[in-house]
Amino acid sequence: GIRREGEDEGVILEKGLGFLEKILIDQHSLARGRWARMLVAVLGTEGYSFGAGIDENTALVVEGDSAWVAGAAGVAFLDTRDAVAEPQGRGAAGITLSLLGPGDRVDFRDGRIRFNPDKPVVDPTGAASDSLGNLDDLDLFGRWEFLRFIAMTALSSESEFTLNQEGFNFVFEKGPGFQARAWEGLGPGGTSRGLSVGPFIFSFSRTGSG
């Protein structure tokens, strides 16, 4: 959850530079596995429905009510308008997540994502790439591990993925219009260069009683 005055646990929120309104910005969401920190912040902050986790060597270029991605990695974009959350970050359902790669656009008015049409579509192969490892071995909060997870789902014919980590159960489902696009060659974390994936509809819940 969000750390309030007098509390010693949770995400600390500080005032930013004020470049954007109603959109929470975080960094290193992929390289350092901070995507969940951003998720907790968006869910726990009144008046915010969107979160943008801008990664290393990457930029989100804002033009009026929309923005596009430039750089080497990507942006994890969260839409919580339809989310139903439990108090203190104990769980939530109905969260939309997309990975935006270079050239992809997002409209801040309605959260609509437009993937770069110049990137070829990645067709599911029915099996994740051996070079990316195994889903069960991933640490969603490790360096580039969440990006590898997203890449594996893009290469899989399965539509739903469940992982139990850090005392929580995470369920990711490929949402309506799900697609993946990428250029040839390798990008960060050994994934496809310029990777774009989404949308996912996902939920999380605490597995223990603590």
Secondary structure in CASP SS format (residue, H / E / C, confidence):
PFRMAT SS
TARGET T0000
AUTHOR 0000-0000-0000
METHOD secondary structure of the structure
MODEL  1
G C 1.00
I E 1.00
R C 1.00
R C 1.00
E C 1.00
G C 1.00
E C 1.00
D C 1.00
E C 1.00
G C 1.00
V E 1.00
I C 1.00
L C 1.00
E C 1.00
K C 1.00
G C 1.00
L C 1.00
G C 1.00
F C 1.00
L C 1.00
E C 1.00
K C 1.00
I E 1.00
L E 1.00
I E 1.00
D E 1.00
Q E 1.00
H C 1.00
S C 1.00
L C 1.00
A C 1.00
R C 1.00
G C 1.00
R C 1.00
W H 1.00
A H 1.00
R H 1.00
M H 1.00
L H 1.00
V H 1.00
A H 1.00
V H 1.00
L H 1.00
G C 1.00
T C 1.00
E C 1.00
G C 1.00
Y C 1.00
S C 1.00
F E 1.00
G E 1.00
A E 1.00
G E 1.00
I E 1.00
D C 1.00
E C 1.00
N C 1.00
T E 1.00
A E 1.00
L E 1.00
V E 1.00
V E 1.00
E E 1.00
G C 1.00
D C 1.00
S E 1.00
A E 1.00
W E 1.00
V E 1.00
A E 1.00
G E 1.00
A C 1.00
A C 1.00
G C 1.00
V E 1.00
A E 1.00
F E 1.00
L E 1.00
D E 1.00
T C 1.00
R C 1.00
D C 1.00
A C 1.00
V E 1.00
A E 1.00
E C 1.00
P H 1.00
Q H 1.00
G H 1.00
R C 1.00
G E 1.00
A E 1.00
A E 1.00
G E 1.00
I E 1.00
T E 1.00
L E 1.00
S E 1.00
L E 1.00
L E 1.00
G C 1.00
P C 1.00
G C 1.00
D C 1.00
R E 1.00
V E 1.00
D E 1.00
F C 1.00
R C 1.00
D C 1.00
G C 1.00
R C 1.00
I E 1.00
R E 1.00
F C 1.00
N C 1.00
P C 1.00
D C 1.00
K C 1.00
P C 1.00
V E 1.00
V C 1.00
D C 1.00
P C 1.00
T C 1.00
G C 1.00
A C 1.00
A C 1.00
S C 1.00
D H 1.00
S H 1.00
L H 1.00
G C 1.00
N C 1.00
L H 1.00
D H 1.00
D H 1.00
L C 1.00
D C 1.00
L C 1.00
F C 1.00
G C 1.00
R C 1.00
W C 1.00
E H 1.00
F H 1.00
L H 1.00
R H 1.00
F H 1.00
I H 1.00
A H 1.00
M H 1.00
T H 1.00
A H 1.00
L C 1.00
S C 1.00
S C 1.00
E C 1.00
S C 1.00
E E 1.00
F E 1.00
T E 1.00
L E 1.00
N E 1.00
Q E 1.00
E C 1.00
G C 1.00
F E 1.00
N E 1.00
F E 1.00
V E 1.00
F E 1.00
E E 1.00
K E 1.00
G E 1.00
P E 1.00
G E 1.00
F E 1.00
Q E 1.00
A E 1.00
R E 1.00
A E 1.00
W E 1.00
E E 1.00
G E 1.00
L E 1.00
G C 1.00
P H 1.00
G H 1.00
G H 1.00
T C 1.00
S E 1.00
R E 1.00
G E 1.00
L E 1.00
S E 1.00
V E 1.00
G E 1.00
P E 1.00
F E 1.00
I E 1.00
F E 1.00
S E 1.00
F E 1.00
S E 1.00
R E 1.00
T C 1.00
G C 1.00
S C 1.00
G C 1.00
END
